[in-house]
């Protein structure tokens, strides 16, 4: 197991862009930052468009709460 200082030194010493990208991604995830992928954004847009056209299903907050309560029972 590496200490914090060991990790910092290894990060500073590396020139591998892939390693740095992985470290960056790990730190973003830890900080609670979330980004949708292009595929996820496309799926959301498809669902939004279907909903606009009246093809999608939607539920009110009251309906959702009721469904959750029924599943728990």
C-alpha positions in Angstrom: 0.0 0.0 0.0 1.3 3.4 -0.9 1.2 6.5 1.3 -0.3 9.7 0.1 3.2 11.1 -0.4 4.3 8.0 -2.4 1.3 8.4 -4.7 1.9 12.1 -5.2 5.5 11.4 -6.1 4.5 8.7 -8.6 1.9 11.0 -10.2 4.5 13.8 -10.5 7.1 11.4 -12.0 4.8 9.8 -14.6 4.6 11.0 -18.2 2.0 8.4 -19.2 -1.1 10.3 -20.3 -3.3 7.2 -19.7 -2.2 6.9 -16.1 -2.9 10.6 -15.6 -6.3 10.4 -17.2 -7.2 7.5 -14.9 -6.1 9.4 -11.8 -8.1 12.4 -13.0 -11.2 10.3 -13.5 -10.8 8.7 -10.1 -10.5 12.1 -8.4 -13.5 13.4 -10.3 -15.6 10.5 -9.2 -14.4 10.9 -5.6 -15.3 14.6 -5.6 -18.8 13.7 -6.6 -18.6 15.1 -10.0 -20.7 13.2 -12.5 -20.7 13.5 -16.3 -23.0 11.7 -18.7 -21.4 9.8 -21.5 -22.4 10.7 -25.1 -24.4 7.5 -25.2 -26.3 8.3 -22.0 -27.1 11.8 -23.3 -28.4 10.4 -26.5 -30.6 8.0 -24.6 -32.0 10.8 -22.4 -32.7 12.9 -25.5 -34.6 10.0 -27.2 -36.7 9.5 -24.1 -37.3 13.2 -23.8 -38.5 13.3 -27.4 -40.7 10.3 -27.0 -42.3 12.0 -24.0 -42.9 15.2 -26.0 -44.7 13.1 -28.6 -46.8 11.4 -26.0 -45.1 8.1 -26.4 -43.2 8.0 -23.2 -44.5 6.9 -19.8 -44.4 9.4 -16.9 -45.6 9.3 -13.4 -46.3 12.0 -10.8 -44.4 12.1 -7.6 -47.5 10.9 -5.8 -47.8 7.9 -8.2 -44.1 7.1 -7.7 -44.4 7.2 -3.9 -47.4 4.9 -4.1 -45.5 2.4 -6.3 -42.6 2.4 -3.9 -44.9 1.8 -0.9 -46.6 -1.1 -2.6 -43.3 -2.7 -3.5 -42.1 -2.5 0.1 -45.3 -4.1 1.5 
